[in-house]
């Protein structure tokens, strides 16, 4: 914490993101999603195309003495294939 809050992108490094996504999938299992559940990382079928849309909720995880913030920002690959979540994260403490 400081006198000014930088943007998420300014404090985020995704250099080890390929390792982080499999780690999350082992802890969480299937990704919850719903139109009504405001805590879910994705909303379903907002545009009538039966696709997941990111909610941009920010989650926190404490691992030992370190605290991380993260968001799930996509569920699809660059070619539109489902099951390829994109996570952005930053260590905050």
C-alpha positions in Angstrom: 0.0 0.0 0.0 1.1 3.5 -0.8 -0.2 7.0 -1.3 -1.3 6.1 -4.9 -2.8 2.9 -6.3 -1.2 1.8 -9.6 -3.4 0.2 -12.2 -3.6 -3.6 -12.1 -1.6 -3.9 -15.3 1.2 -1.7 -13.9 1.9 -4.1 -11.0 1.3 -7.4 -12.8 3.9 -9.7 -14.2 2.6 -12.9 -15.9 6.1 -14.5 -16.4 5.0 -17.7 -14.6 1.4 -17.7 -15.6 1.6 -21.1 -17.4 2.4 -22.6 -13.9 -0.3 -20.7 -12.0 -3.3 -21.7 -14.1 -2.8 -25.5 -13.5 -2.2 -24.8 -9.8 -5.6 -23.0 -9.6 -7.4 -25.7 -11.5 -6.3 -28.3 -9.0 -7.5 -26.2 -6.1 -10.8 -25.1 -7.6 -12.0 -27.9 -9.9 -14.6 -26.7 -12.4 -15.0 -23.0 -12.7 -18.3 -21.8 -11.2 -20.3 -19.5 -13.4 -23.8 -18.0 -13.4 -25.8 -15.0 -14.5 -27.0 -14.6 -10.9 -24.0 -15.5 -8.8 -22.1 -12.2 -8.4 -19.1 -14.1 -6.8 -18.5 -16.3 -9.9 -15.5 -15.4 -12.1 -17.6 -15.7 -15.2 -21.1 -15.0 -16.4 -22.8 -17.3 -18.8 -24.6 -16.6 -22.0 -24.8 -12.8 -21.7 -25.0 -12.4 -25.5 -27.0 -15.5 -26.3 -24.0 -17.4 -27.7 -23.7 -19.8 -24.9 -20.2 -18.5 -23.9 -18.6 -17.5 -20.6 -17.9 -13.8 -20.1 -15.4 -12.5 -17.4 -16.9 -10.8 -14.4 -13.5 -9.2 -13.6 -13.9 -10.0 -9.9 -10.7 -9.6 -7.9 -9.8 -12.5 -5.6 -7.0 -12.8 -3.0 -4.9 -15.8 -2.0 -2.4 -16.0 0.8 0.4 -18.5 0.4 2.7 -18.5 3.4 3.3 -14.9 4.2 2.8 -13.7 0.7 -0.6 -12.2 -0.5 -1.6 -12.3 -4.2 -4.5 -10.7 -6.0 -5.8 -12.3 -9.2 -8.6 -12.2 -11.8 -9.8 -14.7 -14.4 -10.1 -12.5 -17.5 -10.9 -15.1 -20.3 -11.9 -18.7 -20.7 -11.1 -19.2 -24.4 -7.9 -19.6 -26.5 -6.9 -17.2 -29.2 -8.8 -19.3 -31.6 -12.0 -19.5 -29.4 -11.5 -23.0 -28.0 -13.0 -23.3 -24.4 -11.0 -24.4 -21.4 -8.0 -22.1 -21.7 -8.4 -19.6 -18.8 -6.3 -16.5 -18.7 -5.3 -15.3 -15.3 -3.7 -12.0 -14.4 -2.2 -11.6 -11.0 0.2 -9.6 -8.8 1.8 -10.1 -5.5 0.6 -7.4 -3.1 2.5 -8.3 0.1 
